[in-house]
Amino acid sequence: MKYFHGRLEEINGEREYSYDYLIKAKSLEEASQRLIAEASGFYGTDAMPVSGTDDAFEFFNGEIFVRVDSIGQTTKAQFIKHMLQKYEI
């Protein structure tokens, strides 16, 4: 098994958020599928795929937008270091 760092982006009105995930998977393809599944179920089962994409979804008649922002291979240590750098003040 390998580790992957995936990030989702949420646009909710005038606000934007990003969410980081440490994904344990056999391959980048499997990790990507798991992150897309997470995006599609972010607000439950009422996701509407955004036309022309396979990794972006709209919820509540387009009021909220969630998409896969990035994904790449990492290690647990690198992921933890990234999270500490991101959130430490």
C-alpha positions in Angstrom: 0.0 0.0 0.0 1.0 3.6 -0.7 0.0 6.9 0.7 -1.5 9.8 -1.4 -2.2 13.4 -0.4 -5.5 14.5 -1.9 -7.1 17.9 -1.6 -10.8 18.9 -2.2 -11.9 22.5 -2.9 -15.3 23.7 -1.8 -16.9 26.9 -3.0 -19.8 27.9 -0.9 -21.2 31.3 -1.8 -18.4 33.8 -1.6 -16.2 31.5 0.6 -13.7 28.9 -0.5 -12.3 26.0 1.6 -9.8 23.3 1.0 -9.7 19.9 2.7 -6.7 17.6 2.9 -6.9 13.8 3.0 -4.3 11.1 3.5 -5.4 8.3 1.3 -4.1 4.7 1.7 -4.4 2.9 -1.7 -2.6 0.5 -4.0 -2.3 3.0 -6.9 -2.8 6.7 -7.9 -5.9 5.5 -9.8 -7.4 3.9 -6.8 -6.6 6.9 -4.6 -8.2 9.2 -7.3 -11.3 7.1 -7.4 -11.6 7.3 -3.6 -11.2 11.1 -3.6 -13.7 11.5 -6.3 -16.2 9.4 -4.3 -15.5 11.6 -1.3 -16.2 14.7 -3.4 -19.4 13.3 -4.8 -20.8 12.5 -1.4 -19.5 15.6 0.4 -23.0 16.9 1.1 -24.9 13.6 0.8 -26.3 11.8 -2.2 -27.7 14.8 -4.1 -24.6 15.5 -6.1 -24.9 16.7 -9.7 -21.8 16.1 -11.7 -20.5 19.3 -13.4 -20.8 18.9 -17.2 -17.5 18.0 -18.9 -15.8 16.8 -15.7 -15.5 13.6 -13.7 -14.2 15.1 -10.5 -16.4 18.1 -9.8 -19.9 18.2 -8.3 -22.6 20.7 -7.5 -25.0 20.5 -4.5 -28.2 22.4 -3.6 -29.0 23.5 -7.2 -25.4 24.7 -7.8 -25.1 26.8 -4.6 -22.1 24.7 -3.5 -19.3 23.4 -5.7 -16.9 20.6 -4.7 -14.0 19.4 -6.8 -10.8 17.5 -6.6 -8.1 20.1 -6.4 -5.0 17.9 -6.4 -3.7 14.4 -5.6 -0.2 13.0 -5.5 1.9 10.3 -3.8 3.3 11.1 -0.3 4.4 9.5 2.9 2.7 9.7 6.3 5.7 11.8 7.6 5.5 14.2 4.6 1.7 14.6 5.0 2.1 15.3 8.8 4.9 17.8 8.1 2.7 19.5 5.5 -0.3 19.7 7.9 1.9 21.1 10.7 3.4 23.7 8.3 -0.1 24.6 7.0 -1.8 25.1 10.4 1.0 26.1 12.8 1.0 29.7 13.8 
